[in-house]
Amino acid sequence: MVIKVDLEKACDRLRCDFIRDTLIDMGFSIWLVNLMMHYIETTNLSVLWNDNPSSSFTPSRGIHQCDIISLYIFVLCLQRLSRLNCHVVELGV
């Protein structure tokens, strides 16, 4: 079986509850999980439209794409997703 995964903008599609569950599943302490989730969930963004910034908003999902910690979190989430897919294949669902 072959699965093609398009990783373009995949960082934008990670849900916060999946990230939290992944960090807990990987054995991180609750204190560290809460710290990382605070970092992820308190992000404010704005969009430049014709050189004018929009009002800021908080994204409902996704992680930063410019820092190393987000890259590691993304890899951990991909690893968990891969394990979940293997488990489903083993069950024959």
N, C-alpha and C positions, 0 to 999 in steps of 0.2 A: 504494500500500500504506500502511496506517495501523497504527502500533504504539502501543498504550496502555501506558504505563509508570507503575506506581504507585510513587511516590517515598516514600511513607510508610514510615518505618523502614528506608529503603534504606541509610542509613549503617551499620546493624547487619549488613548482609548482605555487605559488602565483605570479601573474603578477603585476608589479609596478602600472599600470593604475588602476587595480582593488583595490589595497591597497589604492591608493590616493582617489579614488571615495568613498571607504568605510569610510575613515577618515573624508572626507567632509560630507558624508551622516550622520555620527554620531554626527556632530555638532562641530567638532574641528575647531579652528580658522585657517585661511589660514597660518598665521605665524607658528603655531605649526605643521600643516600638512607639510609645506615646510621643517621645521627642521627635522621631522621624516623621510621624504622622502630623504633628504640629507644623513641622517644616513644610510638608506637602500641602496641608489643608489651609494654611494661612497666606497663600500666595494671592496677590492681587495683580490683575492684568489690565491693560488698556490697549486699544487698537488705534494705530495712526490711519486716518482717512483724510486724504488730501492735505497732509501735513498738520492735521488737527487731531490731538488725542481725544479719544472717547472717554466717557466717565469710566472709572475703574470697576472691575467686577471680579468675582471669585469663581474660578472654573469648578465645575462639578466633578470632573475626573481628569486624570492625566498627571504627569510628573514633569519636573523641569528637564530640559534637554541640554543644558549647558554645563552641568556639573557632574563630577565623578560619582557622588553618592547616588544620584538618580540613575546613573548607568548601572551600578551594582544592583539597585533595587529592581530595575528592569530585567536584568539577567536572572535574578532570583525568581521573579514572576514567570519568566519564560520557562525556567527549570520546573517550577511547580506545575505549570500548564502542561508541559511535556509529560510529567509523571501522571497527571490526571488523565491525559489521553491514553497513555500506555495501560493504565488501570481499566479504562473503559474497553479497550481492545481485548485485554485479557478476559474480561467478563463476557465478551461477545455481544455486547449491547448494540 
